[in-house]
Amino acid sequence: MNQNVDAYFTEGCGRCPLGGTPGCKVHRWVPEMAYLRTLLLACGLTEESKWGVPCYTFQQANVVVLAAFKDYCALSFFKGALLNDEMRILTKPGEHTQSARLIPFTQLKTIAEQEATLRAYIYEAIEVERAGLKVDFDETSELVYCPEFQQQLDAHPDFAAAFHALTRGRQRAYNLYFSAPKKSETRASRIAKYMQQILDGKGLQG
């Protein structure tokens, strides 16, 4: 993955074959992302490369990611669920997402018009970190495993013990990733690929 922030805006994250080509998603949103990058830096955040994308931190705490997608570019706040969102512009990136919130953009004009609001959201996110606030994750709902994953847990007690020793967040991440494919063979392949990583006590992202 791309470890250079500047290179991300020309070559992408490096996670797919389109990186460094005109087909890379970052090329769809060059003016929009340049504007957002300048705004984030103007708010006093530190720019780093994490997971191949630009990540903006405050006192080493992750605050927001700037990323390109097929249909939009976005600011993704790590603890967006704690923001007041008075303007109702935050969206959940996924049905099961508890903490992160996105603000998607498709036009430079919209970003410019919302600059004052975006600054307010960024500063609020910084204050969330300054205050040490934490997202209250819902740990009560029971995880439902796909058949392929349940079979491996039943067949290998050491694997089951390693999985249940992971944090609830890591368990959820693995479970969602394993359950997502429609085909059984794809689910089984994903599980097999990550078994050793689970046995090593690592999360989905290592």
C-alpha positions in Angstrom: 0.0 0.0 0.0 1.0 3.6 -0.6 3.0 4.9 2.4 3.4 8.4 1.0 0.6 10.9 1.5 1.6 13.1 -1.5 1.7 10.0 -3.8 -1.8 9.0 -2.8 -3.3 11.9 -4.6 -1.6 10.7 -7.9 -1.3 7.0 -7.5 -4.1 6.0 -5.1 -3.9 3.7 -2.1 -2.1 0.8 -4.0 -4.7 -1.8 -3.0 -5.9 -2.5 -6.5 -4.4 -2.9 -10.0 -5.7 0.5 -11.0 -3.3 2.3 -8.7 -1.1 4.8 -10.6 -3.3 4.6 -13.7 -6.0 7.0 -15.1 -8.6 4.6 -13.8 -7.7 5.1 -10.2 -10.6 6.6 -8.1 -8.5 9.4 -6.8 -8.4 11.0 -10.3 -12.2 11.5 -10.2 -12.0 13.8 -7.3 -8.7 15.8 -7.6 -10.1 19.3 -7.0 -12.4 18.2 -4.3 -9.7 16.2 -2.4 -7.2 19.0 -2.8 -9.7 21.4 -1.2 -10.5 19.1 1.7 -6.8 18.3 2.3 -6.0 22.1 2.6 -9.0 22.5 5.0 -7.9 19.6 7.2 -4.3 20.9 7.5 -5.6 24.4 8.1 -7.5 23.1 11.1 -4.2 22.0 12.7 -4.4 18.3 12.2 -1.3 16.2 11.4 -1.2 14.4 8.1 -0.1 10.8 8.0 -0.4 7.8 5.7 -2.3 4.9 7.3 -3.9 1.9 5.5 -2.6 3.5 2.3 -4.8 6.6 2.6 -4.4 10.1 4.1 -5.2 10.0 7.8 -5.4 13.2 9.9 -4.5 13.0 13.6 -4.5 15.1 16.8 -1.9 14.2 19.4 -1.4 10.9 17.6 -5.1 10.0 17.8 -6.9 9.3 14.6 -9.5 11.9 13.8 -10.5 11.7 10.2 -9.6 10.0 6.9 -9.8 11.6 3.5 -10.6 8.9 0.8 -11.8 8.5 -2.7 -14.6 6.1 -3.7 -16.2 5.3 -7.0 -19.2 7.6 -6.6 -17.8 10.2 -4.2 -14.9 11.3 -2.1 -15.4 11.7 1.6 -14.3 12.7 5.1 -14.6 9.8 7.4 -14.6 10.7 11.1 -13.4 7.8 13.4 -15.7 8.9 16.2 -18.4 10.6 14.1 -21.1 9.0 16.2 -20.1 11.4 19.0 -20.5 14.6 16.9 -23.6 16.6 17.3 -24.3 16.7 13.5 -26.6 19.7 13.7 -26.7 20.0 9.9 -27.5 16.3 9.4 -24.7 15.7 6.9 -23.1 12.6 8.6 -23.9 9.2 7.2 -23.2 5.7 8.5 -20.8 3.9 6.0 -22.4 0.5 6.8 -25.4 -0.9 8.5 -23.4 -2.3 11.4 -21.1 0.7 11.8 -21.2 2.1 15.4 -18.5 4.7 15.5 -17.4 6.1 12.1 -19.5 8.6 10.1 -18.9 9.9 6.6 -19.5 13.2 4.8 -19.6 12.4 1.1 -18.9 14.9 -1.7 -19.4 14.9 -5.4 -18.9 18.6 -6.2 -16.2 21.1 -5.4 -18.9 23.8 -5.2 -20.6 22.0 -2.4 -17.4 21.7 -0.3 -16.8 25.4 -0.7 -20.3 26.3 0.3 -20.1 24.1 3.4 -16.5 25.1 4.4 -17.6 26.9 7.6 -19.7 23.9 8.6 -16.9 21.4 7.8 -14.5 23.4 9.9 -16.9 23.3 12.8 -17.3 19.5 12.5 -13.5 19.0 12.3 -12.9 21.2 15.4 -15.6 19.3 17.2 -13.9 16.0 16.3 -10.6 17.4 17.7 -12.3 18.4 20.9 -13.7 14.8 21.2 -10.1 13.5 21.2 -8.9 16.3 23.5 -11.6 15.3 26.0 -10.7 11.6 25.6 -14.3 10.7 24.8 -15.0 7.1 23.8 -17.8 5.5 21.7 -20.1 3.3 23.8 -20.1 0.2 21.6 -23.1 -2.1 21.8 -21.6 -5.3 23.1 -24.9 -6.9 24.0 -26.1 -8.2 20.6 -25.1 -11.8 20.0 -23.0 -12.5 16.9 -24.5 -14.8 14.3 -21.9 -16.8 12.4 -22.2 -18.2 8.8 -22.3 -22.0 8.7 -18.7 -22.2 7.3 -17.3 -20.2 10.2 -19.3 -22.1 12.8 -18.1 -25.4 11.4 -14.4 -24.3 11.9 -15.1 -23.0 15.4 -16.7 -26.3 16.3 -14.0 -28.4 14.7 -11.0 -26.6 16.2 -11.3 -25.7 19.9 -7.9 -23.9 19.8 -9.2 -21.7 16.9 -12.5 -21.1 18.8 -10.6 -20.1 21.9 -8.3 -17.7 20.0 -11.3 -16.1 18.3 -13.2 -15.6 21.5 -10.1 -14.1 23.1 -10.2 -11.3 20.6 -11.8 -8.0 21.5 -15.5 -7.7 20.6 -14.7 -5.2 17.9 -12.3 -7.6 16.2 -14.7 -10.4 16.5 -17.4 -8.3 14.8 -15.0 -7.3 12.0 -14.0 -10.9 11.2 -17.6 -12.1 11.4 -18.9 -9.4 9.0 -16.0 -10.0 6.6 -16.5 -13.8 6.6 -20.3 -13.6 6.2 -20.4 -11.0 3.4 -19.9 -13.2 0.3 -22.9 -14.9 -1.2 -21.0 -18.0 -2.3 -20.1 -20.6 0.3 -16.7 -21.3 -1.3 -15.8 -17.7 -1.0 -16.7 -17.6 2.6 -14.7 -20.7 3.3 -11.7 -19.3 1.5 -11.8 -16.1 3.5 -12.0 -18.1 6.8 -9.1 -20.3 5.8 -6.9 -17.3 4.8 -7.3 -15.7 8.2 -7.3 -18.7 10.5 -3.6 -18.3 11.4 -4.0 -14.5 11.9 -6.8 -15.2 14.4 -4.6 -17.9 16.1 -1.9 -15.2 16.4 -4.4 -12.9 18.2 -4.4 -10.4 15.5 -7.4 -8.4 14.1 -8.6 -8.3 10.5 -6.2 -5.5 9.7 -3.2 -7.2 11.4 
